[in-house]
Each structure stands twice: as C-alpha cells, then as structure tokens.
Amino acid sequence: MKISIISGSSRAKSASLNVSTHINQLMSNIDSTVDSTIFSLAANKLPMWDETTDLASLSAFQDELAQADAFVFVIPEWHGMVPPAVKNLFFLFSGVFRHKPAFLVCVSSGTGGRYPIPEMRSSTYKNSFINYIPVSAVIDRVNTVIDENGNYIAEKAFVQNRLDEGLRILIEYSKAFQAIRASDIVQEKRFPNGV
Ligand SMILES: Cc1cc2nc3c(=O)[nH]c(=O)nc-3n(C[C@H](O)[C@H](O)[C@H](O)COP(=O)(O)O)c2cc1C
C-alpha cells in the first residue's frame, strides 16, 4: 500500500513539512509495510493551472500521485483558507484522487487554523471523487509542537494520539477502497466529472 503525504505549504521552510516528516515517521511505526512518501508543494514547484498549461510536461508528478492508494493532506491555514497551491493540485491532477481515501491535518502557528478542513470537505470532492475519512486533526501553535526534524517539542500525547487514530483508520479505509476501485460501477466512469 502506498500513501502520499502532501505537504500543502509552498514555503521552503514550513511547519507543514515538519508535520509531514513526523507523519511519515509515525506511519512507518504503525505499519512498516506501508510505503509512505512526502509530496511537498514547496519542493515540487507546480505551475498554477491555466488553459495553456502543458499537462504532459507534468506527467512525472501526476504518475507519482496516481500510484498512491491514499493521501494525507497537511494543510496550513492561510488567510483563513486552503492555500492556492493545494487547490491547484485538483485543477492539474484531479484524476489521481479518484475513489481514494484521504486524512486531513490542518496546521496553524496560532490557535485559529481550522477553516481548511471544512473547505476541503465541501469543495474538492465532486469532480475528483476523493473521499475524506471522518477523522481529521488540527495542530495549533505548530511551531512549538513539532520541530524541523519531525520531533515533538511539546504536546506529544495529545497530538500523536489523534494522528495515530487518523492514520490507522486511513490504512483500513485504504484496504477497503481497493475493492471499491475495482468495482463495475467505478470502472464504468459514467459521470467523469461527478454527479
Ligand atoms: C500567507 C499566510 C497567511 C496566513 N494566514 C493564517 C491564518 O489565516 N490563520 C492562521 O491560523 N495562520 C495563518 N498563517 C500562519 C500559518 O499558520 C503558519 O505559517 C504556520 O506555520 C503554517 O504554515 P507553513 O506550513 O507555511 O509554515 C498564515 C501564514 C502565511 C504565510
């Protein structure tokens, strides 16, 4: 099973990447058979989609994401929203998320960062057919909780317990969704852009 951890910040030194590093380590402790990798939107500089975007030139990124059976989105709250680079992924590569489960983790340097979770749940699923698991996690004061090596500075019990819950449920959903993706109705692709 492959799980892609999408670090949703386009900043080079970001708390989202620190949290992604921690989640990657935690995943291997939970289940060493899971092949988890980080897809950083800072390291992978993707163009903002427009009508002239050469999608063929981005096929290596698309192929990497398409191999994933499930996703973890680590999303910083920017201006009370999901950063544009995260939404842009759905413009460029909508098909890679099709009938796959995803775990949402929202990070904030303060205590207000929650809005990306309902925004992702309400506006990114229709055409992509992504399925967000019911568990999500919020990490407040993130820069005082997890350092650049993915290690805890504080609040380990509180945060790790919630990430552990989400990752374990994501793994079980991921197993179940393999059968869903193989089903006749999903293979049929009757409504390619959602219903
Ligand atoms: C452009 C921008 C807008 C931000 N807006 C918010 C915000 O609305 N709410 C919030 O809690 N934090 C906000 N922050 C702070 C982030 O929570 C903080 O940068 C945190 O470290 C997560 O972002 P990062 O992964 O890029 O480091 C903002 C940061 C940036 C760069």
The ligand as a Tripos MOL2 file, in Angstrom:
@<TRIPOS>MOLECULE
LIG
   31    33     1     0     0
SMALL
NO_CHARGES

@<TRIPOS>ATOM
      1 C1          0.2190   33.9520    3.6630 C.3       1 LIG1
      2 C2         -0.0340   33.4240    5.0540 C.ar      1 LIG1
      3 C3         -1.2930   33.5610    5.6170 C.ar      1 LIG1
      4 C4         -1.5590   33.0360    6.8920 C.ar      1 LIG1
      5 N1         -2.8320   33.1100    7.4020 N.ar      1 LIG1
      6 C5         -3.1250   32.4540    8.5560 C.ar      1 LIG1
      7 C6         -4.4670   32.3450    9.0070 C.ar      1 LIG1
      8 O1         -5.4030   32.8380    8.3930 O.2       1 LIG1
      9 N2         -4.7190   31.6460   10.1400 N.ar      1 LIG1
     10 C7         -3.7140   31.0560   10.8570 C.ar      1 LIG1
     11 O2         -4.0040   30.4200   11.8770 O.2       1 LIG1
     12 N3         -2.4100   31.1570   10.4720 N.ar      1 LIG1
     13 C8         -2.1050   31.8330    9.3310 C.ar      1 LIG1
     14 N4         -0.8080   31.8870    8.8830 N.ar      1 LIG1
     15 C9          0.2490   31.3220    9.6980 C.3       1 LIG1
     16 C10         0.4190   29.8420    9.4700 C.3       1 LIG1
     17 O3         -0.4650   29.1900   10.3380 O.3       1 LIG1
     18 C11         1.8550   29.4960    9.7650 C.3       1 LIG1
     19 O4          2.6860   29.9890    8.7270 O.3       1 LIG1
     20 C12         2.0960   28.0280   10.0020 C.3       1 LIG1
     21 O5          3.4650   27.8450   10.2380 O.3       1 LIG1
     22 C13         1.6720   27.1070    8.8610 C.3       1 LIG1
     23 O6          2.2030   27.4860    7.5960 O.3       1 LIG1
     24 P1          3.5300   26.8460    6.9510 P.3       1 LIG1
     25 O7          3.2700   25.3700    6.7960 O.co2     1 LIG1
     26 O8          3.7180   27.5530    5.6540 O.co2     1 LIG1
     27 O9          4.6790   27.0850    7.9250 O.co2     1 LIG1
     28 C14        -0.5180   32.4180    7.6290 C.ar      1 LIG1
     29 C15         0.7660   32.2990    7.0430 C.ar      1 LIG1
     30 C16         1.0010   32.7770    5.7710 C.ar      1 LIG1
     31 C17         2.3710   32.5840    5.1630 C.3       1 LIG1
@<TRIPOS>BOND
     1     1     2 1
     2     2     3 ar
     3     2    30 ar
     4     3     4 ar
     5     4     5 ar
     6     4    28 ar
     7     5     6 ar
     8     6     7 ar
     9     6    13 1
    10     7     8 2
    11     7     9 ar
    12     9    10 ar
    13    10    11 2
    14    10    12 ar
    15    12    13 ar
    16    13    14 ar
    17    14    15 1
    18    14    28 ar
    19    15    16 1
    20    16    17 1
    21    16    18 1
    22    18    19 1
    23    18    20 1
    24    20    21 1
    25    20    22 1
    26    22    23 1
    27    23    24 1
    28    24    25 2
    29    24    26 1
    30    24    27 1
    31    28    29 ar
    32    29    30 ar
    33    30    31 1
@<TRIPOS>SUBSTRUCTURE
     1 LIG1         1 GROUP 0 **** ****
